[in-house]
């Protein structure tokens, strides 16, 4: 029998960035906790395209409160479409710069 770690994902995130690889942090609403968010390069919708990258929305303690986010720790520099997995409508478009952490807010999050 294995025990699940109820605190998994709530701490620091390792980012593997540099050269043409960047990271993306999306600030998310509390209501989407546990949902999976997916990104795909803009224009890559065909069946022969690489599989989109997805991560879960997790609450992390920040300044004595919970901040909900989706963190993509390693993305090729470029423009991406962001949506709820598996095939929700595109909710926003973001640009990721190599060697940097890009940030964006899910629609409705300030």
Secondary structure, DSSP 8 states (H G I E B T S, - for coil): -----TTTTSS------BTTEEEEEEE--GGGTT-EEEEEETT--STTS---EEEE-EEEEETTEEEEEEEEEEEESEEEEEEETTT--EEEEEEE-TTSEEEEE-TT--
